[in-house]
């Protein structure tokens, strides 16, 4: 699950540069604006964080690709996985490889955290983020009780 040939991750919510959990991403990376197609972004309230799920082919989520040098990737990945609840029971997110398009049009592959609790999206407080950009939400910087 930690293929060293892919030392990059697409972030779309609280891990974006300037957002409240950006410090978890650590150091040793460059950030580039990017778009992930075929996924839908949801805002979860009262949790206060986004949920990314597979969506229609024409759906798009705006975010950033963080590309790490190999040593920084090795150091950052455990913190990223922990924040995303990868090893919670049941997992909060799963990490998978997906194609993303950089702002200049280049397509690359990157890790992406996909929300793993589909039943939560059917409950009150889950809404689709119009335009697929977490930064457009005025109430995005209120963390939920779990601190994520």
N, C-alpha and C positions, 0 to 999 in steps of 0.2 A: 504494500500500500504506500510505500515511501520511495517510489522510483526516483533515484538521484538524477536521472536524465531530464526530469521536469522540476526544476527548482523555482517554480512560480505558482502563484495562487491568484485567482480572480476574487476580489472582495467587492461587496455590494451594499454593506450596511455599516454596522458599528466599527468595523475594522478599516474602513476607508481613511486615508490620511485626513487628519483634522477631526475625526469623529471620536467618540468617547472611549473606544477600545483600541484605538490605533497603536497605543503603546505595546499591546500584546504582539503585534507584528514584528516588534524588535527593531533591529538595524540591519544594515548590509544589503539593502534592496533599492531598486529604482522603481518608481511608480509611473504607469502609463495609463491614460484614459482608455477604456475598452468597453465593448458591448458583447453581451452573451445572448445569443438568440435561441429561441425554442424553450424558454423558461419564463415563469411568471413570478413576480415579487409580491409578497404579502407583508402587511404590517400586523403584528400581533400585539393586542392590548388586553390585559394590562402588562404583559411581559416586557414590552418596550423594545423589541428587536424584530428584524425581518426574517421571513421564511421564504426560501427559494424553492420552487417546485417545477417539475417539467410542465411545459405549457404548449400552446399551439406553435406551429412553426414560425408564424409571423410575430410572435411575442418577442420582446427584447428587454433586457435589463442592463442599465448603465452602471458602470463601476470603474474599477481600476485593476490592472494586473500588477502584482508586486513580483519582480524578478530578483531573486537573491543570488549572491555568490554562494558557492557550495557549502562553505563552513557556516555562514549565516543561516542558510536554509536548514541545516542540520540542527542548529540551536533554536530556531524559531518554530519549527514544525510541532514539537510537543506542546508548546503554549497555545498555538492555534487550535490544535486538536482538542486540547482541554477546554478552551473557551467554547468551542462548538459542541461540546458534549458528545464527542465521537465514541467515547467508551462508557457513557452512561447506560443504565439498563432501564428501559430500552434507550437506544441512542437518540440524541436530539437531532443530530445531522449525520449524514454520511459524506465521505469525501470521495469524489470521482473526477476523472479527467474529462474535460469538455473543450471543444473548439471555441475560441474567443477572437473577436476582431478588434485589433488595436485602432486607435483614432485615425491613423494614416491609411487604414484599409488592409494591413497585413493580418493574416489569420495565423494564430498559433494555438498550441494546446496549453492548458493550465489546469491545476487542481481547482475544484469548486466545491463548496459545502452546500449540500442539498438537504432540505428539511425532511426529516424521517418520520414525523408523527402526523400523518395525513388526517387522522380523525380530529385533531385540534383545529384544522382549517374549517371544519363544519360547525364549530362552536362560536358563540358570540365573541366579538372582539377581533376577528380575523377579517381583514379586508385587503383587496388587491390594491397595490400602489399604482395609481394612474401614471402612465408614462414610464414606469419601471425604474425610477430614480429615487432612492432612499433619501437623498439630500433635499428633495422637494417637499418632504413632510415637515410641517411646523412642530409637531409633537414628538419628533424622533429621539430627542436627547433625554428622555425620562426612562431610566432603567427600571425593570421590574423587580420584584421581590428577590429573584435569584441572582441579581447583580449583573446579569449579562448585558 
